[in-house]
Amino acid sequence: MTQGPVLLSVRGLRKSFGATEVLRGIDLDVHERELVFIIGPSGSGKSTLLRCCNRLEEPSSGSIIVDGTDLMARGTDINLLRRRIGMVFQNFNLYPHMTALGNVMLALRRVLKKPRAEAEEIARAALARVGLADKAANYPTELSGGQQQRVAIARAVALDPKIMLFDEPTSALDPELVGSVLATMRELRESGMTMMVVSHEMGFARAAADRVLFMDQGEIIEQGPPTQIFEDPREARTRAFVQQINRH
């Protein structure tokens, strides 16, 4: 695969919570149209890395450049930049009093200031893209967990982001609902969306990722194509982790 230009560039990223250093000097480039999958034990800093990439967590030091704009620069309009960085969380964070369509339209109206008709058109297209065109009028309580997560993905996609960050998008779902969310993510990937994914879905990582990063104790220990990381890891810590997940 020929690599596109670098869309996200992270240099020397550190993050501490009190005396605990959670990220210890992360260097990372993500290219346009690339799907980067981040694996590692709990507490290795995976989610913190994602949350620093749109400053939901404030980095202690380092630089983050997204689509040519320095996220850490004083004059950067962080809310403007966040429109380019879609984020999907473990919890769906939908408004229960709004329909699926209303949830997807909200940011289009409030953040992008779209007229109602245009916002509705974009929102309906986003719901159709995640296979939920027929659920536009349903409230979150009327949807399965997998459907709610796909509404959350539609909400992020509707803003036309340059990159999507997925933080454990399937971990709150019953096993039988995971497939529908992964299928939606695969469709996004095939349409050219740049993605960073933190997840325990190793089968998806093997099948869909361009590159897998293994993190441990706040550092990137090893990175490479899925075949290298899962079948022939070079580092002892990666090997131990892969052996452990293969046993389960």
N, C-alpha and C positions, 0 to 999 in steps of 0.2 A: 504493500500500500504506500503510495507517495504521500508524504506528510505535507499538510497544508501549513499556512503561517501559524505562528504561535499566538494563541488567543488569550491564554492565561499564563503569566510568568510569576513565579514565587521565588524569592531569594532571601536566604538567611532568616526564615520565619521562626520566631520564638514566641511562646505563650506560656506564662506562668499564672497559676492561681495561688496567690500567697507564696509560700516557700516551695510549692510543687511545680516543677517545670514539666509541662505537658507536651510542648513542641520544642525540639532542640535543634534549631537551625535547618529548617526544611528548604531544599531547593527543588523546584519542580516546574516543568513546562508542559502545558497541554495544548495540542495543536487543533486547529479547526477540523471538525468532523471526527475527532478522535473520541473513543469511549475508554476512559481510564477507570479501572476498577481498583478499589483500595481494600485490602484485607489485612487482618492482624488480630491479635488477641484483644479482649476487652481492656479498655484503659490505655491503649497504645497511642491514642491521640487522633484517631481517624475522623471522628465527628467534629472534634475541635478544629482540625485542619479545614474541613468543609466550611464550618461556620466562620472561620477567619477570612475565607475567600470572598465573603460578601459583608464582612465586618459586623456580623451578628455577635461575634466575639471580637473584642478589640485586641489585636496582636500586641505583644509586649515590645517587639522590634522586628525589623525586616521590611521587605517591600513586596507589594502585590500589584501587578499591572494587568488589567483586564481590557482587552480590545484597545490597547494603546493608552489607556488612562490609568494614572497612578492612584490606586485606591487609598493610599496612605497620605497623599499630598494634602496640604492644608485647605486649598481652595476647592477640592473635589466635592461635587454635590453627590453625596452618597446615595440619596434617594433616587436621583436620576440614573446613577450607575446600576442600582439594584434592578432597574427595569431590564437590564441586559443580562442579569444573572437570575435565572429561575431557580427556585428552591422547593424541594418536596421533602416533607418530614415524615418521620415514623407515624406521628399522629396527624390526622387529616386536617385538623384546624378549620373545619367548615362551620359557617354560621347556621345553627339549627333552624332559625326562623326564616331562612331564605331557601328558595328552591335551588336545584343544581344550576339552573341558568342564572339565577340571581347571584349565587356565589362566584360564578365565573365572570359575570358582568361587573362586579363591584369595583375591582381595581381599574378596569377599562374606563369606567365612569369617573372614579375619584382621582386616580393617579394620572391616567392619560387624557382625562377630560373629554372623552369621546361622546358625541351625541347619542341619545338612547338607542335610536334605530341602528346606528353603526355598531355600537357596543353589543347589541343583541345579535347582530349578524355575525360578528367575530366570535362571540361566545358560543353560538349554535355551531359554527364551523369547528371550534375547538372541541366541543362535546362530541361531535360526529367523528372527529379524528381519534378520540379515545374509545369509540364504539358505544357512546351513550346518547346519541341523538334522540332516542325515544324516552329518555329519562329527564329531559329538561325541566319538566314541571314537578318532578318528585322532590320531596324534602329529604335531607340526609338520613332521618330515621327510617325512611322508606327504602333505603338503599343498603346493599350488603357492604361490608368493609372494603371489599375489592372495588366495588363501584364508587364508594366514597373516595378512595385513594385515586381512582382514575379521574374523578371530578377535580381533585386537588392538582393532578397533573395538567388537566385541561386549563385550570385557572392560571397555572404558571406559563403554559404554552401560549395562551391567548395574548400575553404581553409581548410575544415575539422575541424571546431572549436569545442572546448569542450563545449562552452556555447554560446547561441545566445541572444542578447539584442535587443528588438524591442521597438522603441520609437515612439508611435502613428503611427503605420504602415499603418493604413487605413484612417487617418483623412483628407488626401488630395484627397481622391477618391470619385467619385460619388457613391451614395448608391448601385446602381445595380452592381458595380464592387467589393464591399467589400467582398462578399461571396467567390470569387475565391481566394483572398489572405488569408482569414481565413481558407479555406479548405487546402491550402498549409501549413499553420502553424500547422493545426491539424495533417496533415500527418507527419510533422517533429516531432511533439510531440509523435506520435504513433511509430515512428522509434527510439525513445529513446533520442532525443535531449534535453539537459537541456536548459530551456528558462526563461528569465525574460521579462515581457511584460508590458509596460505602454500603456493603451488604454481606450477608452470610450465604447468599445464593450462589454457591460455587459453580453449579452447572451452568448458570447464566453467564458467569464470568468466563468460563472455558469457551462457551459458544459465541459470545457477543463482544467480549472486550478486545480492544487492540493492544492494550498494555495493562498489566497487573502490577500494582505496587504492594509490597509487603512492608507494613509498619510495625515497629515494636519499640516500646519505651520512648515514644516521641521522635523517632527517627525513621527515615526510609532505609530499610536494611538492604532491599533488593528490588529491582524492577525489570520487567521484560515481557515478552509475549506470553500468553497463558500457557502454552506448551512448555516453555522453559520453567516458569514458576511452579507449575503443578506437577511436572514430570521430571525435571532435571534442575532443581534449585541449587544454586552455588553456595549459599550461606547456610551454616549449621542451624541458625534460628529459623530460617525459612523452612528448611527440611523438617525440623521438629514440628512446626505448625501444620505443614501440609500432611505429614503422617498422622497427626492427631485428627484433622478433619476427615481424612480418608477412612479412619476407623469408625466414624459416626455414620 
